[in-house]
Amino acid sequence: MSVYVITGVSKGIGFELVKQISEDPKNLVVGLVRDKAATEKKVAAELGDRSNVYVLHADLTSYASLKQAAADTAKIVGERGIDYLVANGAFPSHFDAYDPIGALGDKVEELEDVSLKLFQTNAVGNIHLFNLFLPLVMKGKVKKVITISSGHADLDLINDLEIETSALYSASKAAMNVIVAKFNAQYKKDGVLFVSISPGVVEVGQFVNATPEQIQGVMGFMGKLSTYAPHFKGPTSVDEAIRNIRSTWEKASIDSGYGGAFVSHYGNKQWL
């Protein structure tokens, strides 16, 4: 049996992680979300009565809520600790998703507000998450801390494909990758694996409300990805994406050189 704590489980990748992992009744899954009631309702409706799933309130922008969630988790898992801490929760900015960074310069206040929220949620919030939950990870047998990152944060990919969009979001993910490496530098000697994994391009409904002009920009981005990876036929289904991610984190270890690494769902630098 393994114990998992996963953030951002209300939908998309996070919910699918809970769904797949909790299929094994021997696993214990604790999901952290901002809207506890709505997520509990969704779990009941879509997963049924799974006694191995717990949903707790936590907000990456609230240290107090994360501290309370850590205390509540400790009561649930006891001396077993946590085997896998999965930092999936993030703020997915739409402000910079469709336009190059130079086109955002006149929107001064929004640019600053979104940048601060991105860094607070995607970087600082996860620093607090790691520090608060590490005592439980240290008690676990597996001792793996996985951050769901993004290929958008890879400098070579940005420069080689001239990817102009999602600049602020990409920067927040790049910052988080550095944080992961710094935690690795400190805790590698204690046997804790910290690793950042990009899930690839996953279909989670992120473009549902896009305008025709924005969709045109998305298609241009997808075209660049097809040039990079001719086999790429579009976003991966979320269930397949989770299988790939889990396969990679299972094979990842400190001894095999994954400590502090930033890799794709394939476990390398092939992002698609």
NUKOLGU-283291 format. One record per residue (C-alpha): residue in three letters; z, x, y. Coordinates in Angstrom, 1 decimal, always signed. Layout:
<recs>
> aa,Z,X,Y
> ALA,Z,X,Y
...
</recs>
This chain:
<recs>
> aa,Z,X,Y
> MET,+0.0,+0.0,+0.0
> SER,-0.8,+1.2,+3.5
> VAL,+0.5,+0.0,+6.8
> TYR,-1.9,-0.5,+9.8
> VAL,-1.2,-1.1,+13.4
> ILE,-4.4,-2.1,+15.3
> THR,-4.8,-2.9,+19.0
> GLY,-7.2,-5.4,+20.5
> VAL,-7.5,-7.7,+17.4
> SER,-8.4,-11.0,+19.2
> LYS,-12.1,-10.6,+18.5
> GLY,-15.0,-8.2,+17.6
> ILE,-14.2,-4.9,+16.0
> GLY,-10.4,-5.5,+16.1
> PHE,-10.5,-8.8,+14.4
> GLU,-12.9,-7.6,+11.7
> LEU,-10.6,-4.7,+11.0
> VAL,-7.7,-7.1,+10.4
> LYS,-10.0,-9.3,+8.3
> GLN,-11.2,-6.5,+6.0
> ILE,-8.0,-4.5,+5.7
> SER,-5.8,-7.6,+5.0
> GLU,-8.1,-8.7,+2.2
> ASP,-6.0,-6.3,+0.1
> PRO,-2.7,-8.1,-0.2
> LYS,-1.0,-4.7,-0.7
> ASN,-1.9,-3.7,+2.8
> LEU,+0.3,-4.6,+5.8
> VAL,-1.5,-5.2,+9.1
> VAL,+0.1,-5.6,+12.5
> GLY,-2.3,-6.6,+15.2
> LEU,-1.5,-6.2,+18.9
> VAL,-3.1,-8.5,+21.5
> ARG,-2.5,-9.9,+24.9
> ASP,-2.9,-13.5,+23.9
> LYS,-0.7,-13.8,+20.8
> ALA,-0.9,-17.6,+20.4
> ALA,-4.7,-17.8,+20.5
> THR,-5.0,-14.9,+18.1
> GLU,-2.5,-16.4,+15.6
> LYS,-4.5,-19.6,+15.8
> LYS,-7.8,-17.7,+15.0
> VAL,-6.2,-15.8,+12.2
> ALA,-4.9,-19.0,+10.6
> ALA,-8.3,-20.8,+11.0
> GLU,-10.5,-17.9,+9.8
> LEU,-8.3,-15.9,+7.4
> GLY,-6.0,-18.6,+6.1
> ASP,-2.4,-17.9,+5.2
> ARG,-2.2,-14.2,+4.8
> SER,+1.4,-13.2,+4.7
> ASN,+0.5,-9.5,+5.2
> VAL,-0.8,-10.1,+8.7
> TYR,+1.4,-10.0,+11.8
> VAL,+0.3,-10.6,+15.4
> LEU,+2.4,-9.2,+18.2
> HIS,+2.0,-9.4,+22.0
> ALA,+1.1,-6.2,+23.8
> ASP,-0.9,-5.3,+26.8
> LEU,-2.3,-1.8,+27.4
> THR,-1.6,-2.1,+31.1
> SER,+2.1,-2.9,+30.5
> TYR,+4.3,-0.2,+29.3
> ALA,+7.2,-2.7,+28.8
> SER,+5.1,-4.8,+26.5
> LEU,+4.0,-1.8,+24.4
> LYS,+7.6,-0.7,+24.1
> GLN,+8.7,-4.1,+22.9
> ALA,+5.8,-4.2,+20.5
> ALA,+6.8,-0.9,+19.0
> ALA,+10.4,-2.1,+18.5
> ASP,+9.1,-5.3,+16.9
> THR,+6.8,-3.3,+14.7
> ALA,+9.7,-1.1,+13.6
> LYS,+11.5,-4.2,+12.4
> ILE,+8.5,-5.3,+10.4
> VAL,+7.5,-2.1,+8.7
> GLY,+11.0,-0.6,+8.3
> GLU,+11.2,+2.8,+6.7
> ARG,+7.6,+2.7,+5.5
> GLY,+6.5,+3.6,+9.0
> ILE,+2.8,+3.4,+10.0
> ASP,+0.0,+5.0,+8.0
> TYR,-2.9,+4.1,+10.3
> LEU,-2.5,+3.6,+14.1
> VAL,-5.9,+2.3,+15.3
> ALA,-6.4,+2.3,+19.1
> ASN,-9.2,-0.2,+19.4
> GLY,-8.2,-2.2,+22.4
> ALA,-10.1,-1.4,+25.6
> PHE,-11.4,-2.8,+28.9
> PRO,-15.2,-3.3,+28.5
> SER,-16.4,-3.2,+32.1
> HIS,-19.4,-5.4,+33.0
> PHE,-19.5,-4.1,+36.5
> ASP,-21.3,-0.9,+35.6
> ALA,-22.9,-2.0,+32.3
> TYR,-26.4,-2.7,+33.6
> ASP,-26.8,-0.5,+36.7
> PRO,-27.0,+3.3,+37.3
> ILE,-24.0,+4.8,+39.1
> GLY,-26.0,+5.4,+42.3
> ALA,-26.6,+1.6,+42.7
> LEU,-22.9,+1.0,+42.7
> GLY,-22.0,+3.1,+45.7
> ASP,-22.0,+0.4,+48.3
> LYS,-19.6,-1.8,+46.3
> VAL,-16.7,+0.5,+47.3
> GLU,-13.7,-1.7,+46.5
> GLU,-15.0,-3.0,+43.2
> LEU,-16.0,+0.4,+42.1
> GLU,-12.5,+1.7,+42.8
> ASP,-10.8,-1.3,+41.3
> VAL,-12.8,-1.2,+38.1
> SER,-12.5,+2.6,+37.8
> LEU,-8.7,+2.3,+38.0
> LYS,-8.5,-0.5,+35.5
> LEU,-10.7,+1.3,+33.1
> PHE,-8.6,+4.5,+33.3
> GLN,-5.3,+2.5,+33.2
> THR,-6.4,+0.6,+30.1
> ASN,-8.6,+2.9,+28.1
> ALA,-6.7,+6.2,+28.8
> VAL,-3.2,+5.7,+30.2
> GLY,-2.5,+2.7,+28.1
> ASN,-3.3,+4.6,+24.9
> ILE,-1.2,+7.5,+25.9
> HIS,+1.8,+5.1,+26.1
> LEU,+0.7,+3.5,+22.8
> PHE,+0.6,+6.9,+21.0
> ASN,+3.9,+8.1,+22.4
> LEU,+5.7,+4.8,+21.6
> PHE,+4.4,+4.4,+18.1
> LEU,+4.4,+8.1,+17.0
> PRO,+7.9,+8.0,+15.6
> LEU,+6.7,+5.3,+13.1
> VAL,+3.5,+7.2,+12.3
> MET,+5.7,+10.2,+11.5
> LYS,+7.4,+8.1,+8.9
> GLY,+4.2,+7.1,+7.3
> LYS,+2.5,+8.8,+4.3
> VAL,-1.1,+9.0,+5.7
> LYS,-0.3,+9.8,+9.3
> LYS,-3.7,+9.0,+10.9
> VAL,-4.2,+7.9,+14.5
> ILE,-7.8,+6.7,+15.1
> THR,-9.2,+5.9,+18.5
> ILE,-12.3,+3.7,+18.7
> SER,-14.5,+5.6,+21.3
> SER,-18.1,+5.3,+22.3
> GLY,-21.3,+7.4,+22.0
> HIS,-21.6,+6.7,+25.7
> ALA,-19.1,+9.5,+26.2
> ASP,-21.3,+12.2,+24.6
> LEU,-22.7,+14.5,+27.3
> ASP,-25.7,+15.6,+25.3
> LEU,-26.7,+12.0,+24.5
> ILE,-26.4,+11.0,+28.2
> ASN,-28.5,+13.9,+29.4
> ASP,-31.1,+14.0,+26.6
> LEU,-31.8,+10.2,+26.8
> GLU,-31.1,+9.9,+30.5
> ILE,-28.7,+7.1,+30.0
> GLU,-27.8,+5.8,+33.5
> THR,-25.7,+2.8,+32.7
> SER,-22.0,+2.3,+31.9
> ALA,-21.0,+5.3,+33.9
> LEU,-17.4,+4.3,+34.6
> TYR,-16.8,+3.0,+31.2
> SER,-18.3,+6.2,+29.7
> ALA,-16.0,+8.3,+31.8
> SER,-12.9,+6.4,+30.7
> LYS,-13.9,+6.9,+27.1
> ALA,-14.5,+10.6,+27.7
> ALA,-11.1,+10.9,+29.3
> MET,-9.6,+9.2,+26.2
> ASN,-11.4,+11.7,+23.9
> VAL,-9.7,+14.5,+25.8
> ILE,-6.3,+12.8,+25.4
> VAL,-6.9,+12.5,+21.7
> ALA,-7.6,+16.3,+21.5
> LYS,-4.4,+17.0,+23.5
> PHE,-2.3,+14.9,+21.1
> ASN,-4.0,+16.8,+18.2
> ALA,-3.1,+20.1,+19.8
> GLN,+0.6,+19.0,+19.9
> TYR,+0.9,+17.1,+16.6
> LYS,-1.5,+18.8,+14.2
> LYS,+1.3,+21.1,+13.0
> ASP,+3.2,+18.0,+12.0
> GLY,+0.4,+16.7,+9.8
> VAL,-0.8,+13.9,+12.1
> LEU,-4.5,+13.5,+12.4
> PHE,-5.8,+12.3,+15.8
> VAL,-9.5,+11.6,+15.8
> SER,-12.0,+9.6,+18.0
> ILE,-14.7,+7.6,+16.3
> SER,-17.7,+5.9,+17.9
> PRO,-18.6,+2.7,+16.0
> GLY,-22.3,+2.9,+17.0
> VAL,-24.0,-0.1,+18.6
> VAL,-22.3,-3.1,+17.2
> GLU,-23.1,-6.8,+17.7
> VAL,-20.0,-8.4,+19.2
> GLY,-21.6,-10.7,+21.7
> GLN,-21.3,-8.3,+24.7
> PHE,-24.6,-9.4,+26.2
> VAL,-24.2,-13.2,+25.8
> ASN,-23.8,-13.9,+29.5
> ALA,-26.3,-11.3,+30.8
> THR,-29.0,-12.4,+33.3
> PRO,-32.7,-12.0,+32.5
> GLU,-32.8,-8.9,+34.8
> GLN,-29.8,-7.4,+33.0
> ILE,-31.3,-8.2,+29.6
> GLN,-34.4,-6.3,+30.7
> GLY,-32.1,-3.3,+31.5
> VAL,-30.5,-3.6,+28.0
> MET,-33.9,-3.6,+26.4
> GLY,-34.8,-0.4,+28.2
> PHE,-31.5,+1.2,+26.9
> MET,-32.3,+0.0,+23.4
> GLY,-35.8,+1.5,+23.7
> LYS,-34.2,+4.9,+24.5
> LEU,-32.0,+4.6,+21.5
> SER,-35.1,+3.9,+19.3
> THR,-36.6,+7.1,+20.6
> TYR,-33.4,+9.0,+19.7
> ALA,-33.2,+7.4,+16.3
> PRO,-36.5,+5.9,+15.1
> HIS,-34.7,+4.1,+12.2
> PHE,-32.6,+2.2,+14.8
> LYS,-33.5,-1.5,+14.6
> GLY,-30.8,-3.0,+16.8
> PRO,-27.0,-3.5,+16.9
> THR,-25.2,-3.3,+13.6
> SER,-23.3,-6.4,+12.3
> VAL,-19.6,-6.0,+12.9
> ASP,-18.7,-6.2,+9.2
> GLU,-21.0,-3.3,+8.3
> ALA,-19.7,-1.4,+11.3
> ILE,-16.2,-1.6,+10.1
> ARG,-17.1,-0.5,+6.6
> ASN,-18.7,+2.6,+8.1
> ILE,-15.8,+3.4,+10.4
> ARG,-13.2,+3.0,+7.6
> SER,-15.3,+5.2,+5.3
> THR,-15.3,+7.9,+8.0
> TRP,-11.6,+7.7,+8.8
> GLU,-10.8,+7.9,+5.1
> LYS,-12.6,+11.1,+4.6
> ALA,-11.4,+12.6,+7.8
> SER,-8.5,+15.1,+7.6
> ILE,-7.0,+18.0,+9.5
> ASP,-8.0,+20.4,+6.7
> SER,-11.7,+19.3,+7.0
> GLY,-11.7,+20.0,+10.7
> TYR,-11.4,+16.5,+12.1
> GLY,-8.3,+17.1,+14.1
> GLY,-8.9,+16.1,+17.7
> ALA,-12.6,+15.6,+17.0
> PHE,-15.0,+13.0,+18.6
> VAL,-17.4,+11.9,+16.0
> SER,-19.8,+9.0,+15.1
> HIS,-19.3,+6.4,+12.4
> TYR,-21.1,+8.9,+10.2
> GLY,-18.5,+11.5,+10.8
> ASN,-20.8,+13.8,+12.8
> LYS,-22.7,+13.8,+16.1
> GLN,-25.5,+11.5,+14.9
> TRP,-24.6,+8.5,+17.1
> LEU,-27.0,+6.1,+15.5
</recs>
